[in-house]
Structure formats: C-alpha cells, structure tokens
Amino acid sequence: MASTTTTIDLTPHEKYDLITSNLQEVLKPNIIKSVLAENRPLKIYWGTAPTGRPHCGYFVPMVKLAHFLRAGCEVTVLLADIHAFLDNLKAPLELVTHRAKYYELVIKSVLRAIGVPIEKLRFVLGSSYQKGAAYVMDLFRLSSIVTEHDAKKAGAEVVKQVASPLLSGLIYPLMQALDEEHLGVDAQFGGVDQRKIFTLAAENLPGIGFKERAHLMNPMVPGLAGGKMSASDPNSKIDLLDGEEVVRNKLRKSHCAPSEVEGNGVISFVEYVLFPIAELADEKGEGKFVVPRDERWGGPVTYSSVVELKKDYQEDKLSPMDLKTGVEEALNKLLAPIRRDFEQDEEFRTVAKLAYPDEVKIKKKKEKKIGTGYVPKDKKTTAEKKVADGDAKPQETVEVAVGISAKDTQDKLAQNAE
C-alpha cells in the first residue's frame, strides 16, 4: 500500500482542509488556523479507553490520524487505562494493563495496514501521569467549579449508563478535559459522541487558568445491526481479528434493507472506511470501490464516489447481496495484514489471552440448601469473572474492582506496564 505521509509542501490553508476533511464538526476552528499560521505543527491527541476488543470502526479514526500526520501534525494516542476502569468497571484493574497493551499493538497494526508510519506517533498510557500530584490537584480544582449536573450531562453519551450511576462516571469527563492540558496539545480529536465532554472542557478549563482547545469530531458509523457500532455488542461490529468466514457470516446477517441508505451500516462502512482508505492508498487521492458482481447481473462495477453508489442502491441497481460481497472482499483484504501480525507475533498473541481470558464454563450442580445462610462453594461465581464481564456490583467485588488500598490499586495499574 502506498505511504500516506509523502513529504509535500502544503500551505496553512491546505493543511487546515486536510485536518478537517470528512469531519462532522469542528469547535473553535480559529485555534487551528492560528497555530498553522504560526508555521508550527498542530498538536492533537486522540484517546481510547481499552475496554472491549477493538472493532473495524477503529479504521475511521485511524484514517484521520493519517490525515493529521500528512498535514505535519504532532499526534498523541492516549491509552486511557484509568478511564476504562472508571467507566462502570468496563475494564477491571486485573485486566486493564493487558488491555492497554493489546490496544497499542492493535492500533499500530491497523495503522501499518493502511500505510501510516507509526514512528511519527506518540503513545501515552494514562496512568503514567494521571496519578501525579499536579494532575490530582488539578482534578480537585476542576471538580470545585463543575456541577454534578454538568459532569453527568457531559458523560451521558460516553460513560455506560446504569440504574444506579457511580461517582466514577462523573470523574471520567473531568479527567478527559484535563488530559488536554497535561498532554500539552492544541486540539482533541474524537467521535461526535464526545461533544458534550469537549464542550465541558472548553467552558471550564479557562476557569482554572488553562487555555481553551479546538475539538475535532468524526461522525459515528452505524453498526451492522443498525444503531451505534459498539465493542460490547457482537452483532453490531466486526472485530479486527475476525477470520474471513466470520466476516462473511456477520456481513450476511447484517441489516441492509434494499433501497435504504439512511442508517444502513454496510453503506456507511463503505463511505467512512473503505473509500477514505482507498483514497489514502492512491497517489492522486482518488478512491474506488469494486463490486465483483456476476456477469448474469451486469458484471463487476467500480464506483469512484459514494454518491454514485448510494444512487445505484436507492434505484435498486445495486442489490444488498452484491454490496455485501464487495464489502467482504475489500474488508478481508484490509484485515489480512492485521491477522498476519497477530499470527506471527508471539507477544501479540500472549497479550490477547491475558487481556481477554477465555470464559470458563462451570457445570451447575443441583445443590441442597441447608438453612438460610448456606451457600455452596461450587455455586460461587468468581469476582474476577463478574467484573470482567461487567456483571458485578462494585460493592460486592471491592478487592478485584478497585483494590483494597491506594497502594494496591497503584500496584495493579503498574503491573506488566513495563
């Protein structure tokens, strides 16, 4: 695949256009333009909380990272391990360090697969600085000016919503705001679902003496079953390490109603993943998408724009099955080098097992209850398993979920981090 970072001279205006291309929204674009006018690199960070297994939706932000690098930006990828732990225990302390490492390996593999040199990226682990005295004091300062209502509102579309919300869900957006200052960036990049957190940062960081940043937002790609593509919903997404047959089966089962374009997850995947990646690979920046249709139905067809594809689909000139076949071939070609990295890298495979341990199924036995306080040992579900699956109540699994002391928690976060 052609390199996406060929050295070319871009004007500040051209850099701005590249940085903001295909985004749904940009807040405070004047900040970006001002930095570019100074003829210095724009510093951007993108954060991801290592919770469920990364899926193909991650290609969307990866394309933008490629754009940022081509525009000469300094890009930081934040592996937000503490955020993962704060988000309703999506990643318990026992697993979070392994998942952070797994995410790093996956992200690097994805970037290599689309031709992005990873040497120009900076990877930072959240716990490497978020436990420091300065950061903690800034968190106290920010919490003194942000209301409970505003913190809850900010995290509504990002933090897992439950019947009895935890206080950690209110800390989450405050920390994401503070990361802008402590990572020393000019802008933060994320999905449009992050907008309320971005707004909280813009409105409150100046209140504790920090500058306001710009915010760049990608559109959210619908999942294969309709709605948001989510790591926690196996029916909505395709994992980055899924095999060819799994990809085929998931696409065949995906929601793809004839003639319907809006909310169509398969067409959205072509629009926001396959076309942009094809454009990156082409020296002229021209993308294409091939549907390998049988000669009986008109033969193969090549689309040079998503507008053409949508038009044909709406007019029933392109069937759901043919569209899915084209996506299947293109996606499996993209995933092939990622699968190869995984198969050839022993560390990659080891970390995957540690990050996402296989579920141990225990055959249930019929137990005789003795009195009212007897609980058979065999019937107990391990705390580790409950927390890992997100089924545990924190009060029931304190030791596993949050540690029994501050030192215990820090030690768990530090384990295997080296």
C-alpha positions as CSV (number, residue, x, y, z in Angstrom):
1,M,0.0,0.0,0.0
2,A,1.3,3.5,-0.8
3,S,2.6,5.5,2.0
4,T,0.2,8.2,3.3
5,T,2.9,10.6,4.5
6,T,4.8,11.6,1.4
7,T,6.6,14.8,2.1
8,I,4.8,17.6,0.2
9,D,4.6,21.3,0.8
10,L,1.2,22.3,2.0
11,T,0.0,25.8,2.6
12,P,-1.7,26.6,6.0
13,H,-5.0,26.6,4.2
14,E,-4.3,23.2,2.6
15,K,-3.3,21.7,5.9
16,Y,-6.5,23.0,7.5
17,D,-8.6,21.5,4.8
18,L,-6.8,18.1,5.2
19,I,-7.1,18.2,9.0
20,T,-10.8,18.9,8.9
21,S,-11.8,16.8,5.9
22,N,-14.7,14.3,6.4
23,L,-15.3,15.6,10.0
24,Q,-18.9,16.1,11.2
25,E,-18.0,19.2,13.3
26,V,-15.1,21.4,14.4
27,L,-15.3,23.5,17.5
28,K,-13.1,26.7,17.6
29,P,-11.5,26.3,14.2
30,N,-9.8,29.6,14.6
31,I,-7.4,28.0,17.2
32,I,-6.3,25.5,14.5
33,K,-5.9,28.2,11.9
34,S,-3.9,30.4,14.3
35,V,-1.4,27.6,15.1
36,L,-1.0,26.8,11.4
37,A,-0.4,30.5,10.6
38,E,2.5,30.4,13.1
39,N,4.0,27.7,10.9
40,R,4.3,25.2,13.7
41,P,2.9,21.7,13.9
42,L,-0.6,21.4,15.4
43,K,-0.5,19.2,18.4
44,I,-3.5,16.8,18.6
45,Y,-4.5,13.9,20.8
46,W,-6.9,11.1,20.4
47,G,-7.8,9.0,23.4
48,T,-9.2,5.5,23.6
49,A,-10.2,3.6,26.7
50,P,-9.1,-0.1,26.5
51,T,-12.3,-1.9,27.3
52,G,-13.8,-4.4,24.7
53,R,-11.9,-5.8,21.7
54,P,-11.3,-3.1,19.1
55,H,-13.5,-3.5,16.0
56,C,-13.5,-2.3,12.4
57,G,-15.0,1.0,13.4
58,Y,-11.5,1.9,14.6
59,F,-10.5,2.4,10.9
60,V,-12.4,5.6,11.0
61,P,-10.2,7.5,13.5
62,M,-7.1,5.8,12.0
63,V,-7.8,7.5,8.7
64,K,-7.9,10.8,10.4
65,L,-4.7,10.1,12.2
66,A,-3.2,9.6,8.7
67,H,-4.6,12.9,7.6
68,F,-3.1,14.7,10.7
69,L,0.3,13.2,10.1
70,R,0.3,14.1,6.4
71,A,-0.6,17.7,7.4
72,G,2.5,17.7,9.7
73,C,0.7,17.5,13.0
74,E,2.2,16.0,16.1
75,V,-0.2,13.2,17.1
76,T,-0.5,11.6,20.6
77,V,-2.5,8.4,21.1
78,L,-3.7,8.2,24.7
79,L,-4.3,4.7,26.0
80,A,-6.8,5.8,28.7
81,D,-6.4,2.8,31.2
82,I,-7.8,4.7,34.2
83,H,-10.8,5.9,32.1
84,A,-11.5,2.3,31.2
85,F,-11.6,1.4,34.9
86,L,-13.8,4.4,35.8
87,D,-16.4,3.7,33.1
88,N,-18.6,1.4,35.3
89,L,-15.7,-1.1,35.6
90,K,-15.7,-2.0,31.9
91,A,-12.0,-2.9,32.4
92,P,-11.2,-4.2,35.9
93,L,-7.7,-3.5,37.4
94,E,-6.7,-7.1,36.9
95,L,-7.1,-6.8,33.2
96,V,-6.7,-3.1,32.3
97,T,-2.9,-3.1,31.8
98,H,-3.1,-6.1,29.5
99,R,-5.9,-4.5,27.5
100,A,-3.9,-1.2,27.2
101,K,-1.0,-3.1,25.7
102,Y,-3.3,-5.1,23.4
103,Y,-4.9,-1.8,22.2
104,E,-1.4,-0.4,21.4
105,L,-0.5,-3.5,19.4
106,V,-3.8,-3.5,17.5
107,I,-3.7,0.3,16.7
108,K,-0.1,0.0,15.4
109,S,-1.1,-3.0,13.3
110,V,-4.1,-1.1,11.8
111,L,-2.0,1.9,11.0
112,R,0.6,-0.2,9.3
113,A,-2.1,-1.9,7.3
114,I,-3.3,1.4,5.8
115,G,0.2,2.7,5.2
116,V,0.8,5.0,8.2
117,P,4.3,5.1,9.6
118,I,3.9,4.6,13.4
119,E,7.3,6.1,14.2
120,K,5.6,9.6,14.0
121,L,3.1,8.8,16.7
122,R,3.4,9.1,20.4
123,F,1.7,6.6,22.6
124,V,1.0,7.6,26.2
125,L,-0.5,5.5,29.0
126,G,-3.0,7.5,31.0
127,S,-1.8,6.1,34.4
128,S,1.8,7.2,33.6
129,Y,0.8,10.8,34.5
130,Q,-2.8,10.8,35.9
131,K,-1.6,9.6,39.3
132,G,0.8,12.5,39.7
133,A,0.4,15.2,42.4
134,A,-0.1,18.0,39.9
135,Y,-2.8,16.1,37.9
136,V,-4.7,15.1,41.0
137,M,-4.7,18.7,42.4
138,D,-5.9,20.0,39.0
139,L,-8.7,17.4,39.2
140,F,-9.7,18.7,42.6
141,R,-9.6,22.3,41.3
142,L,-11.7,21.4,38.3
143,S,-14.2,19.5,40.4
144,S,-14.7,22.6,42.5
145,I,-16.2,24.6,39.6
146,V,-18.1,21.9,37.7
147,T,-21.5,21.0,38.9
148,E,-22.8,17.4,39.3
149,H,-25.4,18.1,36.6
150,D,-22.8,19.3,34.1
151,A,-20.5,16.4,34.7
152,K,-23.3,13.9,34.4
153,K,-24.6,15.5,31.2
154,A,-21.1,15.6,29.7
155,G,-20.6,11.9,30.1
156,A,-24.1,10.8,29.1
157,E,-23.2,9.5,25.6
158,V,-19.8,8.1,26.5
159,V,-20.0,6.6,30.1
160,K,-22.1,3.5,30.4
161,Q,-25.5,4.4,31.7
162,V,-26.9,2.2,34.6
163,A,-29.8,2.4,37.0
164,S,-27.5,3.5,39.9
165,P,-24.7,5.6,38.4
166,L,-21.3,5.6,40.1
167,L,-19.4,8.7,41.1
168,S,-16.6,7.5,38.9
169,G,-18.7,8.3,35.9
170,L,-18.6,12.0,36.9
171,I,-14.9,12.0,37.3
172,Y,-14.4,10.5,33.8
173,P,-15.3,13.6,31.8
174,L,-13.3,15.9,34.1
175,M,-10.2,13.8,33.5
176,Q,-10.7,13.8,29.8
177,A,-10.8,17.6,29.9
178,L,-7.7,17.8,32.0
179,D,-5.8,15.5,29.6
180,E,-5.7,18.3,27.1
181,E,-3.6,20.4,29.4
182,H,-1.4,17.6,30.7
183,L,-0.6,16.3,27.3
184,G,0.2,19.8,26.1
185,V,-2.0,19.8,23.0
186,D,-3.8,22.4,20.9
187,A,-6.7,20.2,20.0
188,Q,-8.5,17.0,20.9
189,F,-10.0,14.6,18.3
190,G,-12.8,12.1,18.9
191,G,-16.3,10.9,17.8
192,V,-19.2,13.3,17.8
193,D,-20.5,11.3,20.8
194,Q,-17.7,13.1,22.7
195,R,-19.2,16.6,22.0
196,K,-20.6,17.2,25.5
197,I,-17.2,16.4,27.1
198,F,-15.5,18.6,24.6
199,T,-17.9,21.4,25.5
200,L,-17.3,20.9,29.2
201,A,-13.5,21.2,28.6
202,A,-13.9,24.4,26.5
203,E,-16.1,26.0,29.1
204,N,-14.3,25.1,32.3
205,L,-10.5,24.7,31.6
206,P,-10.1,28.5,31.3
207,G,-11.8,28.8,34.8
208,I,-8.7,27.1,36.4
209,G,-6.2,29.0,34.3
210,F,-5.7,26.8,31.3
211,K,-6.2,27.7,27.6
212,E,-9.1,26.6,25.5
213,R,-8.5,24.0,22.9
214,A,-10.0,23.2,19.5
215,H,-12.1,20.0,19.1
216,L,-12.5,17.8,16.0
217,M,-15.3,15.3,15.7
218,N,-15.8,12.3,13.4
219,P,-19.3,11.1,12.5
220,M,-20.4,7.9,14.3
221,V,-20.6,4.9,11.9
222,P,-23.8,2.9,12.3
223,G,-23.3,-0.8,13.3
224,L,-24.1,-3.8,11.2
225,A,-27.4,-4.2,13.1
226,G,-28.3,-0.6,13.0
227,G,-27.6,2.0,15.7
228,K,-24.1,2.7,17.1
229,M,-21.2,0.3,16.4
230,S,-20.2,-0.9,19.9
231,A,-17.4,-3.2,21.2
232,S,-19.9,-4.6,23.7
233,D,-22.4,-5.7,21.0
234,P,-21.1,-8.6,18.9
235,N,-23.9,-8.2,16.4
236,S,-23.1,-4.6,15.6
237,K,-19.4,-4.9,14.6
238,I,-16.7,-7.0,13.1
239,D,-13.6,-7.5,15.2
240,L,-10.2,-6.6,13.7
241,L,-9.0,-10.2,14.1
242,D,-12.1,-11.9,12.9
243,G,-11.4,-14.6,10.2
244,E,-12.6,-14.5,6.6
245,E,-15.5,-16.8,7.3
246,V,-16.6,-14.9,10.4
247,V,-16.5,-11.6,8.4
248,R,-18.6,-13.3,5.6
249,N,-21.2,-14.6,8.1
250,K,-21.5,-11.3,10.0
251,L,-22.0,-9.3,6.8
252,R,-24.6,-11.8,5.5
253,K,-26.6,-11.3,8.7
254,S,-26.2,-7.5,8.7
255,H,-29.1,-5.1,8.4
256,C,-29.0,-3.8,4.8
257,A,-32.6,-3.1,3.6
258,P,-33.0,-2.7,-0.2
259,S,-33.0,0.9,-1.5
260,E,-32.5,2.3,2.1
261,V,-29.4,4.4,2.5
262,E,-30.0,6.2,5.8
263,G,-29.0,4.1,8.8
264,N,-27.5,1.4,6.5
265,G,-24.4,0.2,8.4
266,V,-22.9,-1.5,5.3
267,I,-23.1,1.6,3.1
268,S,-21.8,3.7,6.0
269,F,-18.8,1.4,6.3
270,V,-18.1,1.9,2.6
271,E,-18.5,5.7,3.0
272,Y,-16.4,6.2,6.2
273,V,-13.9,3.3,6.0
274,L,-13.4,1.8,2.6
275,F,-13.5,4.9,0.4
276,P,-11.2,7.0,2.6
277,I,-8.7,4.2,2.9
278,A,-8.7,3.7,-0.9
279,E,-8.1,7.5,-1.2
280,L,-5.1,7.3,1.2
281,A,-3.6,4.5,-0.9
282,D,-3.9,6.3,-4.2
283,E,-1.2,8.8,-5.2
284,K,-3.8,11.2,-6.6
285,G,-6.1,10.7,-3.6
286,E,-8.8,9.1,-5.7
287,G,-10.7,6.3,-4.1
288,K,-12.7,3.5,-5.7
289,F,-14.9,0.6,-4.5
290,V,-15.3,-2.5,-6.6
291,V,-18.4,-4.8,-6.5
292,P,-17.5,-8.2,-8.1
293,R,-20.9,-8.8,-9.5
294,D,-21.7,-11.9,-11.6
295,E,-21.9,-11.3,-15.3
296,R,-25.6,-12.5,-15.3
297,W,-26.5,-9.4,-13.3
298,G,-24.4,-6.9,-15.2
299,G,-20.9,-7.9,-14.3
300,P,-18.4,-6.2,-11.9
301,V,-18.9,-2.5,-11.3
302,T,-16.5,0.1,-10.0
303,Y,-17.6,3.2,-8.1
304,S,-15.4,6.3,-7.9
305,S,-17.6,8.0,-5.3
306,V,-20.0,7.1,-2.6
307,V,-22.6,9.4,-4.2
308,E,-22.7,7.1,-7.2
309,L,-23.0,4.0,-5.0
310,K,-25.8,5.4,-3.0
311,K,-27.7,6.5,-6.1
312,D,-27.5,3.0,-7.6
313,Y,-28.5,1.4,-4.3
314,Q,-31.6,3.7,-4.0
315,E,-32.6,2.9,-7.5
316,D,-32.2,-0.9,-7.0
317,K,-29.4,-1.1,-9.5
318,L,-27.2,-2.5,-6.7
319,S,-28.5,-5.3,-4.6
320,P,-27.8,-5.8,-0.8
321,M,-26.1,-9.1,-1.6
322,D,-23.8,-7.6,-4.2
323,L,-22.9,-4.7,-1.9
324,K,-22.1,-7.1,0.9
325,T,-19.9,-9.2,-1.4
326,G,-17.9,-6.1,-2.4
327,V,-17.5,-5.1,1.3
328,E,-16.5,-8.6,2.3
329,E,-13.7,-8.7,-0.3
330,A,-12.4,-5.2,0.5
331,L,-12.5,-5.7,4.2
332,N,-10.8,-9.1,4.2
333,K,-8.0,-7.6,2.2
334,L,-7.7,-4.8,4.8
335,L,-7.7,-7.2,7.7
336,A,-5.2,-9.7,6.2
337,P,-2.0,-7.9,7.3
338,I,-3.5,-7.4,10.8
339,R,-4.3,-11.1,11.1
340,R,-0.8,-11.8,9.9
341,D,0.8,-9.6,12.5
342,F,-1.2,-11.4,15.2
343,E,-0.2,-14.8,13.9
344,Q,3.5,-14.0,13.6
345,D,3.9,-12.0,16.8
346,E,4.1,-14.2,20.0
347,E,3.8,-11.1,22.3
348,F,0.6,-10.0,20.5
349,R,-1.0,-13.5,21.0
350,T,0.1,-13.7,24.6
351,V,-1.2,-10.2,25.5
352,A,-4.5,-11.0,23.8
353,K,-5.0,-14.1,26.1
354,L,-4.2,-12.0,29.2
355,A,-6.4,-9.1,28.2
356,Y,-9.4,-11.2,27.2
357,P,-9.2,-14.5,29.1
358,D,-11.4,-17.3,27.8
359,E,-14.7,-17.8,29.7
360,V,-14.5,-20.8,31.9
361,K,-17.9,-22.5,31.9
362,I,-18.7,-24.3,35.1
363,K,-21.3,-27.1,35.0
364,K,-24.0,-26.2,37.5
365,K,-24.9,-28.9,40.1
366,K,-28.2,-29.1,41.8
367,E,-27.5,-28.1,45.4
368,K,-29.4,-28.8,48.5
369,K,-29.8,-25.7,50.6
370,I,-29.1,-26.1,54.3
371,G,-30.8,-23.5,56.5
372,T,-30.9,-19.8,55.2
373,G,-27.2,-18.9,55.3
374,Y,-25.6,-21.8,53.5
375,V,-24.0,-21.1,50.0
376,P,-22.2,-24.0,48.4
377,K,-18.7,-23.2,47.3
378,D,-19.2,-24.6,43.8
379,K,-22.0,-22.2,43.2
380,K,-19.9,-19.1,43.7
381,T,-19.1,-17.1,40.6
382,T,-15.6,-15.7,40.8
383,A,-15.4,-11.9,41.4
384,E,-12.8,-11.6,38.7
385,K,-15.2,-13.2,36.1
386,K,-18.1,-11.0,37.2
387,V,-16.1,-7.8,37.0
388,A,-14.5,-8.7,33.7
389,D,-17.9,-9.3,32.1
390,G,-19.3,-6.1,33.6
391,D,-21.9,-8.0,35.6
392,A,-20.6,-7.2,39.1
393,K,-21.8,-4.7,41.6
394,P,-18.8,-2.7,42.8
395,Q,-19.8,-3.1,46.5
396,E,-19.7,-6.9,46.0
397,T,-16.3,-7.1,44.5
398,V,-14.3,-4.3,46.0
399,E,-11.0,-6.0,46.1
400,V,-11.0,-7.0,42.5
401,A,-12.7,-3.9,41.1
402,V,-10.9,-1.1,42.9
403,G,-8.2,-2.6,45.2
404,I,-8.2,-2.7,48.9
405,S,-5.9,0.3,49.3
406,A,-4.4,3.2,47.2
407,K,-1.1,1.3,47.1
408,D,-2.8,-1.9,46.0
409,T,-4.6,0.0,43.2
410,Q,-1.4,1.6,42.0
411,D,0.4,-1.7,42.1
412,K,-2.3,-3.3,39.9
413,L,-2.1,-0.5,37.4
414,A,1.6,-0.7,37.3
415,Q,1.9,-4.5,36.9
416,N,3.0,-5.5,33.4
417,A,3.2,-1.9,32.4
418,E,6.9,-2.1,31.9
